[in-house]
Amino acid sequence: MRTLLTIVAIILLITGCQNRADSPGMMRRDSAGVWIVDQPYASLDAWERCAVGVEPAVVFGTAQGDSTYEFGDVVDVVPWSGDRVVVLDRQAREMRIFSREGDYLRTIGRDGEGPGEFRDPIDVVRIDGDSLLVWDWELQRATLFSPQGSVTGTIVPSPQPVNVGHQLLTTGGSFALLSTLGVSLGNSPAFQPESLRVFLYAEDGTLVDTLATLWNGSRAWVDQEVRFVGSPLFEAESHIAWGDDFVVVSGGTQEELEVRSGRWKLQGLIRWRDPGRTVLATELAVYREQAMARHVGTSWEPLMRKSYYDMPVSDRFPTVWGLTIGDDGTVWARQYRRPTWDQDEWLAFSSSGTGRCVASLPVGFRARHFGADLIWGTLSDEWDVQRVAAFAVQLP
């Protein structure tokens, strides 16, 4: 369960670190009792490679034909009980249920504001084994579905945070929301910081606590007259993943992951080395060319040229551009995709902090859910037609 959390201390996690005799990483404790695992490799090139299937083990979807297999904007793919797979289509405003072989079974939800209806569904997670919870960005509410697909409840957070991007849940009857908080730019040309806040709510939607406020990049006017803002190129942002009994956090600026308890107490640090993060002039040129390709000759071209050519450029690429925790407890950290790369690279760490391998995912594949032996996600072709796919994965 990708974003589930029980509010307990991660004693088992710490014990696992101490007892792993086969760990190639070095673990030590600091004076505050926080464990630290440093990976022994000088660079990511020295890591073992995860074995990822060349061809998908499962794939379904079509550009046109049977409408149940036409996808508009798939934002989540989640394996469900009974050998089912949930596909959340943001554009269609519905969940479609398929067998794990790709056979269509049923549709849950539709456009609307009533019980079980969606306006802008952006995330679905499993809770308590078989139930599903869907967060609707526009309606600012979560809808709970039973294993049979019927609506069993609606949760409206109170007070409601602004600009909620994703929802994170707990098995202990509470859930957390991420909220992006920007600062009013006014007439100032200076960059202003943006924060990512983590709120903990009870199962009835009542606010319990504000767990954290994290750095989440900065914004400034690209063109104040048309109210268009931008950020420095390659600026880092914060990323969070919830596991069954621990939370993983990255600020994106260092080769480091924080491991925290459900109440946000720091438990450990996972560190590695990546000396190849310096932004080279050739990579910057490729990035700008790629970014401008879809705007050349359009009314957006002047504005986007300002955004890509007038904004400051960070000296180094971010370390992490996505975090998730697999069904087997493996921590997966998505590396920031360099302009010269044609596929995503994910670092895999054991729950005790040991670096397992690097997974190079197939071209055009966007991972959405990491199982023990399958990675589920979307596969897009040159015409941006989406299909749901799963690739076999094996860790050393």
Secondary structure per residue as TSV (DSSP state, phi and psi in degrees):
chain	resnum	aa	ss	phi	psi
A	1	M	-	360.0	110.3
A	2	R	T	-59.9	-36.8
A	3	T	T	-126.3	37.2
A	4	L	-	-97.6	154.5
A	5	L	-	-153.2	131.6
A	6	T	-	-107.1	138.7
A	7	I	-	-85.9	81.4
A	8	V	S	-139.3	160.4
A	9	A	-	-71.6	147.4
A	10	I	-	-92.8	64.1
A	11	I	H	-63.7	-41.3
A	12	L	H	-63.0	-37.2
A	13	L	H	-63.5	-44.9
A	14	I	H	-66.5	-43.5
A	15	T	H	-61.1	-39.3
A	16	G	H	-60.7	-37.3
A	17	C	H	-65.5	-40.0
A	18	Q	H	-70.0	-31.3
A	19	N	H	-98.1	-1.7
A	20	R	-	-78.2	105.3
A	21	A	T	-81.2	-20.4
A	22	D	T	-93.0	5.6
A	23	S	-	-73.9	123.7
A	24	P	-	-78.0	-12.0
A	25	G	S	-83.5	159.2
A	26	M	E	-101.3	127.5
A	27	M	E	-112.3	140.8
A	28	R	E	-146.7	167.6
A	29	R	E	-114.1	144.7
A	30	D	-	-95.4	-174.6
A	31	S	T	-68.2	-20.4
A	32	A	T	-90.7	3.7
A	33	G	S	81.7	16.9
A	34	V	-	-92.1	127.9
A	35	W	E	-80.9	147.9
A	36	I	E	-132.6	130.2
A	37	V	E	-117.3	116.3
A	38	D	E	-101.1	125.7
A	39	Q	-	-73.1	140.0
A	40	P	-	-81.2	-3.1
A	41	Y	-	-84.0	140.7
A	42	A	S	-72.9	-25.1
A	43	S	S	-157.0	171.0
A	44	L	G	-69.6	-20.8
A	45	D	G	-63.3	-22.9
A	46	A	G	-86.3	-8.7
A	47	W	S	-71.0	153.6
A	48	E	-	-67.9	157.4
A	49	R	B	-100.4	134.0
A	50	C	-	-69.3	144.8
A	51	A	E	-85.5	108.9
A	52	V	E	-114.2	134.2
A	53	G	-	-58.6	141.2
A	54	V	S	-72.9	-40.4
A	55	E	S	-111.2	149.5
A	56	P	-	-65.7	140.7
A	57	A	S	-73.5	-30.2
A	58	V	E	-140.3	139.2
A	59	V	E	-154.3	135.4
A	60	F	E	-153.4	150.5
A	61	G	-	137.2	156.8
A	62	T	-	-149.6	157.1
A	63	A	S	-74.1	-38.4
A	64	Q	S	-158.4	155.3
A	65	G	S	133.3	-117.3
A	66	D	S	-70.7	117.0
A	67	S	G	-63.4	-24.6
A	68	T	G	-69.6	-16.0
A	69	Y	G	-108.8	7.6
A	70	E	-	-96.0	121.6
A	71	F	-	-110.6	139.7
A	72	G	S	-96.1	-57.5
A	73	D	-	-149.4	86.1
A	74	V	E	-76.4	118.3
A	75	V	E	-107.4	-9.8
A	76	D	E	-158.2	144.0
A	77	V	E	-134.3	118.3
A	78	V	E	-131.8	120.1
A	79	P	E	-61.2	140.1
A	80	W	E	-124.9	171.1
A	81	S	T	-66.0	162.1
A	82	G	T	70.1	29.0
A	83	D	T	57.1	38.3
A	84	R	E	-108.2	160.6
A	85	V	E	-129.9	130.5
A	86	V	E	-97.1	127.6
A	87	V	E	-117.2	113.6
A	88	L	E	-94.6	115.4
A	89	D	E	-105.4	108.7
A	90	R	T	-65.4	-40.2
A	91	Q	T	-68.5	-41.5
A	92	A	T	-78.9	-15.0
A	93	R	T	58.6	52.2
A	94	E	E	-161.5	162.7
A	95	M	E	-107.1	132.4
A	96	R	E	-111.1	137.0
A	97	I	E	-107.4	129.4
A	98	F	E	-126.0	159.4
A	99	S	E	-73.9	166.2
A	100	R	T	-71.1	-8.6
A	101	E	T	-92.4	-4.9
A	102	G	S	99.3	11.5
A	103	D	-	-83.8	130.7
A	104	Y	E	-68.2	135.6
A	105	L	E	-114.2	-50.5
A	106	R	E	-168.9	171.6
A	107	T	E	-120.4	136.6
A	108	I	E	-118.7	129.5
A	109	G	-	90.4	164.8
A	110	R	-	-164.1	176.2
A	111	D	B	-69.6	130.7
A	112	G	S	154.0	-176.0
A	113	E	S	-121.2	4.9
A	114	G	S	-81.0	-179.7
A	115	P	T	-58.4	130.0
A	116	G	T	77.9	6.1
A	117	E	-	-106.4	158.8
A	118	F	B	-130.1	150.4
A	119	R	S	-110.7	-39.6
A	120	D	S	-153.0	73.9
A	121	P	E	-75.1	127.5
A	122	I	E	-122.8	-9.4
A	123	D	E	-158.0	139.4
A	124	V	E	-134.7	136.5
A	125	V	E	-136.3	155.2
A	126	R	E	-84.2	139.7
A	127	I	E	-133.7	148.4
A	128	D	T	50.5	37.3
A	129	G	T	90.2	-63.7
A	130	D	T	-120.7	-16.8
A	131	S	E	-78.6	160.1
A	132	L	E	-122.3	144.1
A	133	L	E	-127.0	129.7
A	134	V	E	-117.5	129.2
A	135	W	E	-97.2	130.0
A	136	D	E	-107.7	115.8
A	137	W	T	-65.1	-46.8
A	138	E	T	-69.4	-43.4
A	139	L	T	-80.1	-12.7
A	140	Q	T	53.4	50.5
A	141	R	E	-150.3	160.9
A	142	A	E	-114.7	137.0
A	143	T	E	-114.5	130.9
A	144	L	E	-100.5	130.6
A	145	F	E	-118.2	141.5
A	146	S	-	-75.3	170.0
A	147	P	T	-60.2	-19.3
A	148	Q	T	-90.3	-4.9
A	149	G	S	94.7	3.4
A	150	S	-	-87.1	152.8
A	151	V	E	-74.9	127.3
A	152	T	E	-117.1	-4.2
A	153	G	E	174.5	158.8
A	154	T	E	-131.0	131.5
A	155	I	E	-116.1	122.7
A	156	V	-	-114.2	111.5
A	157	P	-	-62.1	142.1
A	158	S	B	-143.0	121.7
A	159	P	S	-71.3	156.9
A	160	Q	-	-85.8	127.9
A	161	P	-	-72.8	160.1
A	162	V	S	-92.7	149.7
A	163	N	S	53.7	52.6
A	164	V	E	-75.6	123.2
A	165	G	E	-94.9	-38.4
A	166	H	E	-145.1	158.7
A	167	Q	E	-116.9	145.4
A	168	L	E	-129.3	137.6
A	169	L	E	-117.4	162.2
A	170	T	-	-122.9	148.1
A	171	T	T	-77.0	-14.1
A	172	G	T	-85.9	16.2
A	173	G	S	89.7	11.6
A	174	S	E	-130.4	165.7
A	175	F	E	-146.5	161.0
A	176	A	E	-122.4	151.6
A	177	L	E	-125.0	141.2
A	178	L	E	-96.7	131.8
A	179	S	E	-129.9	125.6
A	180	T	E	-87.7	124.4
A	181	L	E	-115.6	112.4
A	182	G	-	-93.0	166.0
A	183	V	-	-109.4	137.2
A	184	S	-	-59.6	126.9
A	185	L	-	-79.9	-25.9
A	186	G	T	56.9	-136.0
A	187	N	T	-102.6	7.1
A	188	S	-	-77.1	136.2
A	189	P	-	-82.4	-7.9
A	190	A	S	-74.6	154.3
A	191	F	-	-74.3	137.7
A	192	Q	E	-115.9	140.7
A	193	P	E	-72.5	151.0
A	194	E	E	-117.6	140.6
A	195	S	E	-113.5	149.4
A	196	L	E	-112.6	114.5
A	197	R	E	-104.0	144.4
A	198	V	E	-116.8	113.7
A	199	F	E	-108.3	137.8
A	200	L	E	-106.3	127.3
A	201	Y	E	-119.2	150.3
A	202	A	E	-75.7	169.3
A	203	E	T	-64.5	-18.0
A	204	D	T	-92.3	3.5
A	205	G	S	94.3	-0.1
A	206	T	B	-77.0	135.3
A	207	L	E	-66.9	127.3
A	208	V	E	-99.0	-45.6
A	209	D	E	-164.7	155.2
A	210	T	E	-99.4	109.8
A	211	L	E	-76.0	-38.5
A	212	A	E	-163.0	155.4
A	213	T	E	-127.7	116.3
A	214	L	E	-114.9	149.9
A	215	W	E	-61.6	135.2
A	216	N	E	-139.1	40.4
A	217	G	E	90.4	-171.5
A	218	S	E	-141.5	160.3
A	219	R	E	-135.4	150.7
A	220	A	E	-151.8	166.5
A	221	W	E	-70.5	128.9
A	222	V	E	-85.4	-43.4
A	223	D	E	-149.7	104.1
A	224	Q	T	-67.5	-31.5
A	225	E	T	-61.0	-38.5
A	226	V	T	-101.1	7.9
A	227	R	T	61.1	48.0
A	228	F	E	-113.5	125.0
A	229	V	E	-112.0	162.0
A	230	G	E	-150.2	179.4
A	231	S	-	-130.3	161.3
A	232	P	-	-58.0	141.9
A	233	L	B	-65.3	136.0
A	234	F	T	66.3	27.3
A	235	E	-	-76.6	141.4
A	236	A	-	-75.1	154.4
A	237	E	-	-135.3	163.1
A	238	S	-	-83.8	148.4
A	239	H	E	-137.7	145.3
A	240	I	E	-136.6	142.3
A	241	A	E	-133.3	138.5
A	242	W	E	-105.1	131.3
A	243	G	-	-108.8	-175.5
A	244	D	S	-63.4	-34.7
A	245	D	S	-140.8	18.7
A	246	F	-	-159.9	163.3
A	247	V	E	-122.0	142.2
A	248	V	E	-118.8	134.4
A	249	V	E	-130.8	139.0
A	250	S	E	-130.2	132.8
A	251	G	-	-86.2	-11.0
A	252	G	S	82.8	-7.3
A	253	T	S	-99.2	-21.5
A	254	Q	S	-126.0	157.2
A	255	E	S	-78.7	73.9
A	256	E	E	-158.3	139.6
A	257	L	E	-118.5	135.8
A	258	E	E	-93.3	134.2
A	259	V	E	-108.4	122.2
A	260	R	E	-127.8	159.9
A	261	S	-	-79.3	174.3
A	262	G	T	-64.0	-22.4
A	263	R	T	-96.5	14.4
A	264	W	-	78.1	16.4
A	265	K	-	-77.1	130.6
A	266	L	E	-68.2	127.0
A	267	Q	E	-111.9	-36.3
A	268	G	E	-164.1	169.5
A	269	L	E	-130.9	135.4
A	270	I	E	-112.1	124.5
A	271	R	E	-127.5	149.3
A	272	W	-	-149.2	177.8
A	273	R	-	-121.8	135.7
A	274	D	-	-143.4	83.1
A	275	P	G	-71.8	-5.8
A	276	G	G	-94.0	29.8
A	277	R	G	-91.9	-4.1
A	278	T	B	-63.9	131.5
A	279	V	-	-78.7	115.2
A	280	L	-	-91.1	154.5
A	281	A	H	-59.6	-36.6
A	282	T	H	-66.4	-38.0
A	283	E	H	-70.0	-38.5
A	284	L	H	-61.9	-42.2
A	285	A	H	-63.8	-41.7
A	286	V	H	-64.4	-42.6
A	287	Y	H	-59.9	-48.2
A	288	R	H	-63.5	-40.5
A	289	E	H	-64.4	-43.4
A	290	Q	H	-65.0	-43.3
A	291	A	H	-66.4	-35.5
A	292	M	H	-83.5	-16.2
A	293	A	H	-55.8	-40.0
A	294	R	T	-83.8	-3.0
A	295	H	T	-111.7	-13.7
A	296	V	T	-60.2	130.1
A	297	G	T	83.8	1.7
A	298	T	S	-105.2	170.6
A	299	S	T	-68.0	-17.2
A	300	W	T	-83.1	-11.9
A	301	E	H	-55.6	-49.2
A	302	P	H	-60.3	-42.5
A	303	L	H	-68.0	-42.6
A	304	M	H	-70.5	-31.0
A	305	R	H	-64.2	-39.2
A	306	K	H	-61.1	-42.4
A	307	S	H	-63.8	-39.4
A	308	Y	H	-92.9	-19.0
A	309	Y	H	-112.6	-21.7
A	310	D	T	-101.4	-18.6
A	311	M	S	-73.8	149.1
A	312	P	-	-60.8	159.0
A	313	V	B	-119.1	127.4
A	314	S	-	-65.9	149.6
A	315	D	S	-72.8	-28.6
A	316	R	B	-132.5	148.7
A	317	F	-	-70.0	151.1
A	318	P	-	-61.4	156.9
A	319	T	S	-80.0	-42.9
A	320	V	E	-128.8	139.5
A	321	W	E	-133.9	44.3
A	322	G	E	149.0	139.0
A	323	L	E	-136.6	143.8
A	324	T	E	-155.9	161.3
A	325	I	E	-120.5	125.0
A	326	G	-	-74.3	170.1
A	327	D	T	-59.6	-28.4
A	328	D	T	-93.9	9.8
A	329	G	S	88.7	-1.0
A	330	T	-	-66.5	133.5
A	331	V	E	-90.1	123.5
A	332	W	E	-113.2	124.6
A	333	A	E	-118.4	118.7
A	334	R	E	-82.3	123.5
A	335	Q	E	-70.8	148.9
A	336	Y	-	-62.3	129.2
A	337	R	-	-78.7	116.0
A	338	R	-	-69.0	151.3
A	339	P	T	-58.7	-25.8
A	340	T	T	-91.7	-1.9
A	341	W	-	-86.1	147.4
A	342	D	S	-112.8	8.5
A	343	Q	S	-152.2	159.3
A	344	D	-	-80.0	145.0
A	345	E	E	-119.9	129.0
A	346	W	E	-121.1	134.5
A	347	L	E	-91.3	134.9
A	348	A	E	-111.0	127.0
A	349	F	E	-121.2	143.4
A	350	S	-	-70.3	165.5
A	351	S	T	-65.2	-15.5
A	352	S	T	-93.2	3.9
A	353	G	S	98.1	-0.6
A	354	T	-	-80.3	131.6
A	355	G	E	-67.7	122.9
A	356	R	E	-92.6	-54.3
A	357	C	E	-173.0	173.6
A	358	V	E	-112.8	128.7
A	359	A	E	-104.5	120.6
A	360	S	E	-95.4	111.6
A	361	L	-	-83.8	152.4
A	362	P	-	-58.4	151.2
A	363	V	T	-59.0	131.5
A	364	G	T	86.4	-0.2
A	365	F	E	-99.5	130.7
A	366	R	E	-114.6	112.9
A	367	A	E	-71.0	136.9
A	368	R	E	-121.3	-28.5
A	369	H	E	-151.1	130.5
A	370	F	E	-104.5	110.4
A	371	G	-	-90.9	-175.7
A	372	A	S	-69.0	-32.5
A	373	D	S	-135.5	0.1
A	374	L	E	-135.1	140.1
A	375	I	E	-107.0	118.3
A	376	W	E	-97.0	145.4
A	377	G	E	-179.4	-155.0
A	378	T	E	-119.5	144.0
A	379	L	E	-118.1	119.2
A	380	S	E	-111.1	140.0
A	381	D	-	-96.4	-170.3
A	382	E	T	-67.2	-16.4
A	383	W	T	-100.1	11.3
A	384	D	-	62.9	26.1
A	385	V	-	-77.4	124.7
A	386	Q	E	-90.6	137.7
A	387	R	E	-129.8	152.1
A	388	V	E	-87.4	135.3
A	389	A	E	-144.3	157.6
A	390	A	E	-135.0	131.1
A	391	F	E	-112.8	138.4
A	392	A	E	-67.3	143.4
A	393	V	E	-138.7	141.0
A	394	Q	E	-136.4	126.3
A	395	L	-	-96.9	146.4
A	396	P	-	-67.6	360.0
